Every structure is written in C-alpha cells, then in structure tokens.
C-alpha cells in the first residue's frame, strides 16, 4: 500500500568488513509499485552478490544511484513513497552521517580500535577542492593503511563516491609503488633516498597510480575485442587470489581413491534420501563427511598462521567453492561446525548453500570464518588441478571426476586380480609454511582409507 511518508533505501551494511557496494540492477523503476520485502535491487560487493529487499511498500519515487555506480555503506539509494524528486543530491548527506560508523566497525574488527583523530576531516566538507580527490573524508581503515606505508591519502586518486579514496584505492596505490621502484629517481627535484615516502610532492605520481584496475578498461577495444568493467566480486576474487599466492607457499599433492564402495552406497541411499528428505546425497557430501573426520586428526591442515603463531581449531568450518549461474563468479559459502553433521546433514547443508549462492541469497557472514575449503571441478570431467588456498586457511582439497578404470585388487586368495573400479583423484594444496609434504601425504592417505572403507556406521 502506498504511503505519503517517504521510506529511505540505503546501501546496507553487509558485514563489518564490507565498506561499499555496486548497484548491479534495479528491479523497479521510478513510478513502479513495490511491496515490503519484495526485491528492489541487486548489489555486488567484493564478497557476495545479493538481492536487497524493499524496506517498505509504496511507489518508487526516486532512484539516486544508477546501475554500475559504487557507493559507500549507508549511502541513500532510493526513496519509496513521499513527495519524491525534491532533492536529487541527497545521496551525499548520509555519507558523513553513517559511513564513519561502518568504517570504524571494519577498523575495530581488524585491530580492535579505530583512530580517534579520524572524525576530524568531517569538519571540512565545505572545501570544494577536497571533493575531487577524496580529501574530505577517509575511513579509519584507509587512514591506518596510509599511515603504515607513509602515504598521504590526498595523493591517492579515489574511485569511491565523489572521488573518495577507498581501501582498494590505497592498496592499488601501494602495489603500484612496489612494482615500479625505478620511477622515483626520474624527477630531478626528488634526490632523497626514501622517495616512496615523498609521494605527495610529485604532481605526476598520482597519474600513474590508476593503472592496476581502472586504466585497462579505459583503453579502446581493438577489432574483435569486447571490453567490460570488472564487477566488485571479480575484483575481490582477483585481489584475493593474488594475495594468496603472495602469502602462502603453495604445494599440491595428489592421490588416487577407489570410490567403488561409495558409488554403491550412494545408489542405495539416493532414492531414500530424495523421497524422505528431498535431498540428493552427492559424492561431494561423502567426501566432505570423510574430510571433516580426517581433519580431526590433522589440526594443522585445519589451522592457520597468524603472524609468527600457529592457530588450531576445535571446529571445522567447511567452505565449498560454488560457481555462480552466469559462470562469471566464484563464491565460497561456509558450513559452520561441519563436525556436528552426519551424512544426511552434510548433504542438506551442501544443497542449501549451493542453492542460496546461485540465487544470490548469501550474506558476507555466510562466506566468512572458513577453516578449510573443498573445490569440486570434477563435475566437468577434470581429473587434476592445483587450486589456490583461500586465505588465511592452510589447505584446500580438490575433488575430480570419478572414472571407471582397470584396477589391480587383491582377490579372496590374497592374489592380484584386475577389476573395473570407480577411481577418483584427490588433490591437497597446502601452505608449506605450516604443512609439510609428509603431513599432507598422511592426510591424503587417511582420507582415502575412510572413503575406500565406507560402511554403514559412517552414515
């Protein structure tokens, strides 16, 4: 029912570590009627793509942020009901009012406190020049990163709302400086050795900074090429994968597993599970169940490195790599406390997170807190791979296609015989800083043993 009282629609806070989002699609336009909790728009963050329900019922009177724009948490996106159209620039006021709290929450999550001096720049909104390069406000997170690297945030080109400097901007600027150490000696006016810390002085330095992400998209496409901007999720994946390779010492070990018993048991359970519970016991469910049991005996494989300390966990928060429906994204939702689930519970959990991931119903909390990950490219027929570890975890298990092959087995008399068996390859990619090859080998050996000896007690 329409109302004369305007209802504001703002960029939601999708977890303490998410500070901004991109509008990917408006499902309603100005003049359309919408009901409370009906999907109004879709947004993309560096962690998830999700749908945003309407906070009220009525007629959409204003849309203030267009598709493709990236804005901070708390930014006014639209209005429902009310007079509408009164003040289009209203997207700006909520930013200083609400964003510091969101950014301070992110800083508090990272360090336990936010710099006390950060709110001070809010006293400078009247400076028109500051609006162009993000000097009017930087979040505590951006300020902390800048301080750690001796960088003046005002020298960093901002891609946020109103030219504001975001966390990605400052990280890209630091990466550019690290990749181009020869650049500082070029200006004759800067002979000092610690040139990177004099970043605010050269007027030309900021011009080179946008190269990592925005610059390639600005280049004209050649004949036969199509250029499209990276989504927030794709940028997040790219950053995370690159950071993982820069952080962990990746090593991959592989093992062959005779899945014949699992294949037989699955066929037996499939009809029962589908008719009684509406769930399909996939091979992934069996592997996940056996993996959780094996991780109990190998806490370092389920652990992580924090600074110079090794952290082990009494729980297993199991992540599953899920391809999104359009094939242009990958997300890793997490089944929390997977050690408490039997085979049926695991099958239900795997089906649930896969469905919610593809329907864009996950929140950042659903993809946070993983302690170990499984990726399953075997559904496409692949038989081997070297996955990238999801930080800060120590390992990721790859599962591959089950293929019938001739296999040497022991017959009833203890002799060798050749039989047709269902064989699958498993890979464990692990962080060699924490997990040694021998430990990884024993983990794979024990995991194989559980799968090959699967019995009724393992249901």
SVG drawing of the C-alpha trace seen along z (x, -y; Angstrom):
<svg xmlns="http://www.w3.org/2000/svg" viewBox="-2 -25 72 93">
<polyline fill="none" stroke="black" stroke-width="0.4" points="0.0,0.0 1.4,-3.4 2.2,-5.9 2.8,-9.6 5.7,-9.0 9.0,-8.6 11.0,-5.4 14.7,-5.7 16.6,-2.8 20.3,-2.9 23.3,-0.8 23.1,2.0 26.0,3.0 26.8,6.5 29.2,7.4 31.8,5.5 34.5,5.9 32.3,4.6 32.5,0.8 30.9,0.3 28.8,1.9 28.0,1.6 24.5,1.3 24.2,4.1 20.5,4.0 17.3,2.1 14.3,4.4 11.9,1.5 12.0,-2.0 10.5,-5.3 6.8,-5.1 6.7,-1.3 4.8,0.1 6.6,2.3 5.7,4.4 7.7,4.6 10.3,7.3 10.0,7.6 13.3,7.5 14.1,3.9 17.7,4.1 20.7,6.3 24.1,5.2 27.6,6.6 30.4,6.4 33.9,7.8 32.5,10.8 29.0,11.6 26.3,10.6 23.0,10.3 19.4,9.0 18.2,6.1 14.5,6.3 12.4,3.2 12.1,1.7 8.5,0.7 5.5,0.7 4.6,-2.1 5.7,-3.7 9.3,-4.2 9.6,-8.0 13.4,-8.5 16.4,-6.5 19.5,-8.4 22.3,-5.9 22.4,-4.3 23.4,-0.8 27.2,-0.4 27.9,-3.0 29.8,-2.0 28.9,-3.8 29.7,-3.6 27.6,-1.8 24.8,-4.0 24.5,-6.0 20.9,-6.9 20.0,-4.8 16.3,-5.5 13.0,-6.6 9.7,-4.9 6.5,-7.0 6.5,-10.6 6.6,-13.5 9.8,-12.4 12.0,-14.4 12.6,-17.1 16.4,-16.8 18.3,-14.6 21.7,-15.4 20.5,-13.8 22.9,-10.9 25.7,-12.9 24.4,-13.8 24.1,-10.2 27.7,-9.5 29.3,-11.5 26.5,-10.7 26.6,-6.9 29.8,-5.9 32.2,-6.6 30.3,-4.0 30.6,-1.4 34.3,-2.1 35.0,-2.2 33.4,1.2 35.7,2.5 38.7,1.0 37.6,2.3 37.2,5.8 40.7,5.6 42.6,4.0 40.1,3.7 40.1,-0.1 39.6,-3.0 42.0,-6.0 40.5,-8.8 41.5,-11.5 39.7,-10.2 36.4,-12.0 38.2,-15.4 38.1,-15.6 34.3,-15.8 34.7,-19.4 36.0,-20.2 33.0,-19.4 32.9,-23.0 36.2,-22.7 35.2,-22.2 38.7,-21.0 38.7,-18.2 35.6,-16.7 37.6,-16.0 40.3,-13.8 38.7,-12.3 40.4,-14.6 37.1,-15.5 36.9,-12.1 38.9,-8.9 37.9,-5.9 39.9,-4.7 40.9,-1.7 42.3,-3.8 44.0,-6.1 45.6,-3.2 46.9,-1.7 48.2,-5.0 50.0,-5.7 51.6,-2.2 53.1,-3.0 53.9,-6.6 51.4,-7.8 49.3,-11.0 45.8,-9.8 45.2,-13.1 47.8,-12.0 45.9,-8.8 43.3,-9.0 39.9,-8.0 37.3,-5.9 34.7,-6.0 31.6,-8.3 32.7,-11.8 36.3,-10.8 36.7,-9.4 39.7,-7.2 38.6,-3.6 40.6,-0.7 41.1,0.7 42.4,-2.6 45.1,-2.8 46.0,0.9 46.3,0.4 48.5,-2.7 50.8,-0.8 51.1,2.1 51.9,-0.3 54.7,-1.8 56.1,1.6 56.0,2.7 57.7,-0.4 60.7,-1.1 62.6,-2.8 60.0,-5.6 61.0,-7.8 64.6,-8.6 63.3,-10.1 62.3,-13.6 65.4,-15.6 63.7,-17.5 63.5,-14.5 67.1,-13.3 66.3,-11.9 66.7,-8.1 63.3,-7.4 61.5,-8.6 58.3,-6.5 57.5,-8.4 57.6,-11.7 54.6,-10.7 52.6,-13.9 55.4,-16.1 55.5,-14.9 52.4,-16.2 52.7,-13.5 52.8,-10.5 49.0,-10.1 48.5,-10.0 50.3,-6.6 48.5,-5.1 45.2,-4.2 47.0,-1.7 46.2,1.5 42.5,1.6 40.7,-1.4 43.2,-2.0 42.9,1.1 39.1,0.6 39.7,-2.9 41.7,-1.7 39.8,-1.4 39.0,2.1 40.7,3.5 38.8,5.1 37.2,8.2 37.6,7.4 34.9,6.6 35.7,4.6 33.7,4.8 34.4,3.5 35.2,5.9 32.4,6.4 33.1,5.8 33.1,9.6 35.5,10.2 37.9,7.5 37.6,9.2 38.4,12.6 41.4,11.2 42.8,9.5 42.2,12.5 43.8,14.9 46.9,12.7 47.3,12.1 47.0,15.8 49.8,16.6 51.9,13.8 51.3,15.0 51.3,18.8 53.9,21.3 51.6,23.3 52.4,27.0 50.0,29.6 50.0,33.4 47.6,35.9 46.3,39.4 44.0,41.9 41.0,43.2 38.9,46.3 35.3,44.9 33.6,48.1 32.1,48.6 30.9,45.0 29.3,45.3 27.4,48.4 26.2,46.9 25.2,43.7 23.0,45.6 21.4,47.4 20.7,44.1 19.8,41.9 16.1,42.9 15.6,43.0 17.1,39.5 15.3,38.0 11.8,39.4 12.1,38.9 14.2,35.7 14.1,34.1 17.9,34.1 20.4,35.8 23.4,37.4 26.1,36.3 29.6,37.6 30.7,34.3 28.7,35.0 30.5,38.3 33.9,36.6 33.1,33.7 32.0,36.0 35.2,38.1 37.3,34.9 35.8,33.5 36.6,36.8 40.2,36.8 40.8,33.1 40.2,34.1 43.5,36.0 45.3,33.2 44.7,29.9 47.4,28.1 45.7,28.8 42.6,27.2 44.7,24.4 46.3,21.1 49.3,18.9 48.8,15.6 52.0,13.6 54.5,16.0 51.9,18.1 50.1,21.3 46.4,21.3 44.5,24.6 40.7,25.0 38.4,27.5 35.8,26.9 35.7,27.4 34.1,24.6 34.0,26.1 33.9,23.9 32.7,25.1 33.7,23.3 30.5,22.7 30.3,21.3 27.6,18.7 24.9,19.3 26.4,16.9 29.8,18.5 31.4,15.2 31.9,15.5 33.0,17.9 31.9,17.8 32.9,20.0 30.0,20.3 30.9,21.9 29.1,24.7 29.8,23.8 30.6,26.5 30.6,29.2 32.0,31.7 28.5,31.9 26.8,33.2 26.2,36.8 26.0,37.7 22.4,36.6 23.1,33.3 26.1,32.7 24.0,33.4 21.3,31.0 23.9,28.3 25.8,28.6 22.5,28.4 21.3,25.4 24.5,23.3 24.8,24.1 21.2,23.0 21.4,19.8 24.7,19.0 23.2,19.3 20.1,17.4 22.1,14.5 20.7,15.0 24.0,15.2 25.3,12.6 29.0,11.9 28.6,13.8 27.8,16.9 31.2,16.7 33.2,15.8 35.1,17.9 36.1,20.9 38.8,23.1 39.2,25.5 37.8,25.5 36.7,28.1 36.6,27.3 34.8,29.7 35.8,29.2 35.4,32.9 31.8,32.3 33.1,31.1 35.2,34.1 38.6,32.7 40.9,35.2 43.6,32.9 44.2,29.4 46.2,27.1 43.6,24.9 44.6,21.6 44.3,21.6 41.6,19.3 43.4,17.1 44.1,17.4 43.5,21.2 46.3,23.7 44.8,26.0 42.2,26.7 41.0,30.1 40.3,30.6 37.9,33.4 37.8,34.7 35.9,36.9 35.1,40.4 36.2,42.6 35.8,46.4 39.3,47.9 41.0,51.3 42.5,51.6 44.7,54.1 42.9,55.6 43.5,58.4 41.3,61.5 39.9,63.8 43.0,65.9 45.3,62.9 46.5,62.8 46.4,60.0 43.5,59.5 42.3,56.9 38.8,55.4 36.8,52.4 36.7,49.9 35.4,46.3 38.6,44.2 38.8,40.6 41.8,38.3 42.1,36.1 44.5,33.2 45.5,31.3 47.0,27.9 48.6,26.7 50.7,23.9 54.2,25.3 55.0,22.7 52.8,24.7 52.1,28.1 55.0,30.3 54.8,32.8 54.8,35.8 52.0,34.5 50.0,33.7 50.7,37.3 49.4,38.9 46.3,36.7 45.5,37.9 46.3,41.5 43.9,41.4 41.2,39.7 41.5,42.3 41.2,45.0 38.0,43.6 36.4,43.4 37.5,46.8 36.3,48.5 33.0,46.6 30.4,48.6 27.0,48.2 28.4,46.7 29.6,43.7 26.1,42.6"/>
</svg>
